[in-house]
Amino acid sequence: MDATAAPSSLRAADPAGGAPEIRLEGVSKVYPDGTVGVAELDLTFAAGELSVLVGPSGCGKTTTMKMVNRIIEPTTGRILLGGEDVTRVDADRLRRRIGYVIQSVGLFPHQTVRANVGTVPRLLGWDRRRTRDRVEELLTLVGLDPAVHGDRYPAQLSGGQRQRAGVARALAADPGVLLMDEPFSAVDPVVRERLQSEFLRLQEAVRKTIVFVTHDIEEAVRLGDRIAVMSSGGHVEQFAPPAELLGRPVNDRVADFVGVDRGLKRLAVTPIDPADLVHPPVVGLADGLAEAGAALDRAGTGWALVLDDGGRPAGWLPADRAAGPGTVASAAVRTDGAVPLDASLRAALATLLQSDAGWVPVLDGDRYLGVLTPAALHAALRRSVNAG
């Protein structure tokens, strides 16, 4: 799902346009036997944001989501979609305004991918040309070549491809709202991570109001603008941005759910700050070793970063190798890996741990900015927690 070149007709960045706010006011669901599925929820899912409902099985997260499009009818309270009470509108028409993606995808097995994606536009009475153009547009957007995949049947697709087709179908009528019930949990971890990354790029382009259900706190932290942690009985314990949730859980139930490694999880939502970068001495591949050694003596450090002719990191030079004849290229120690400035501290830590150097270069495009060390990384994380 590569959304880097989303068609202009899919861009809905204006929250007042196709992406409405969803507000739950005193919403509850009580079943005939007295079981409380959801208890008096007051929640607002902001327009154009991805809000995640997370919690253990039976906590009411899927029930809450399904009440938004009235697959489950609330017992009490109001659900407002862009200010309109959804309990007072025709349920079928409501659902055609809301995209819905589920774990098992739900594609019709007897229909081609094209026919599946065009389901809602056909129900809405779109003409054939408009429907065809929309289907082609969406298949391209989610990374399925219409010429290759359009005429295939769901059974002929991989699990990841079926999920992409399911997302395309949910977006077909350009709904302002997407409801997603554990959409990526049925695929293997590698495909799941790829789908998550691609979906984040897609959301950056289309900016829908999304309610996303998962039981996986790692997925919630990675995807969510805000996360609601639910507990048994359908209660919301905390509803906050990921960094706040991980840095300052409001009670023991939230702390237990997000895990004792919540500091590590917070790395995934903490960006690299250029102010945290360290600037060691820099030498070039063509520099003489004697010249490099003198530079290290002046700096008083045990190593220097080596840059190639294009100014990109090419390795490092230990002080004990910076002597004698020859150039830096003959003595430099190669180190693999660098991270872009827009990466998270988690990505930086992962790259750092794969290197023998004990630090990781940070780049802005191809431009070298500095290195991130374990001490700087720890200081950045603690500052983030204290600010949360």
C-alpha positions, 0 to 999 in steps of 0.5 A: 500500500504505497500512498506516496503518490495518492491521487488528489481525489483521495486526499481528505486532509480537511477534517471539516470535509470527508473526515468527521469527528466521532463522539460517544456520549454515555454509550453503553451496551447491556445484553438481555442476560444482564452482561455489561459489554460496554459501560457508559463510555464518553469518548471523542475520536478526533477528525482525521486521526487514527484512534486505537481501542486496545485491551484484553479479550472481552473488554468491549473494544469490538463492541464499541467499534461495532456500535459506531456503524450499528452492527450492534445497537447501543443500549443507552447514550448517543453516538454522533458522527460529525454532529449527527446522531447515528441511532436516528438514521437508516442503518444501511445508509449509515454503513455505506458511509463508513468503511469497514475492514475485518480480520478475515477480510470478508471478500466475496470469494465468487467475485474478482478483486475488481468486483469486490472493491466496486461493491459499495459504489455499485450499491450507491448507484455509481455508473460503470465508468466512475466505478471502474475508474475508482477501482483502478485508482484504489488498487494502484493506491494500495499497491495492487497492480490492476492489470495483474490482480484486478481479475483474480479471485480472493483465493488466488491472492496471498494473505497480505494481498487480500488485506490490501484488497479489503482496505481498497474496498473499504475506501471505495466510496471515499468514506470519511470514517474507517472501522478496522477490527484487527485487520492485520492479525491474520498474516505472518509477522513480516507481512504484518509489519509491512502492512502496518507501515504501508497503512501509515503512509496511506493514512498520511495521504487520505486522513480518514477518521479511523477507529482501530481495534487490536489486542496488541499494544505494540501495534497500537503504539505504532499506529495510533494517534491516540490509544484507549486502553479498555478493561473488563466490563467495558471501561476505558482506563486511559485515552491518550497519545502513545507517548503519554500512555507509555510514559505516564500510565494512570493506574496499575491496570494500564501499567500492567497492560502496556508492560514492564518494557513500556520504556522500550515501547516508548522508544518507538514513538520518540523521534531523534532530536538533532540536539542529542547528536554527538559530533566526533572528529571527522576525517576523509578516506583520502586523508593521510593517516599521520594527518588523521592521527594529529587531528585525533590528538587535538580532539582528545578522542579515541576515534574519528568518523570517516566520510567518503567523497560524498560526505556520507559515513564510510566507517571509523578510524580507531586512534591506534590505527591512525599512524604510519604511512598510507591513507585513512582508507587503508586503516578504516574500520567499516561499519554498516548502518545509519538512520534517517533523522525522521526515524524513531529512537527505537530504530536507532537503537536497533541499528546501534545494537547491530554495530560493533562501533557503539554508535549510529550515524544520523543522516538528513537525506545523504547529509551526515548530521552526527552520531547517536550514542547509547548515553545520548539515546538514554538521555533523550528517552528520559527527557521524553518521559519527564516531559510526558 
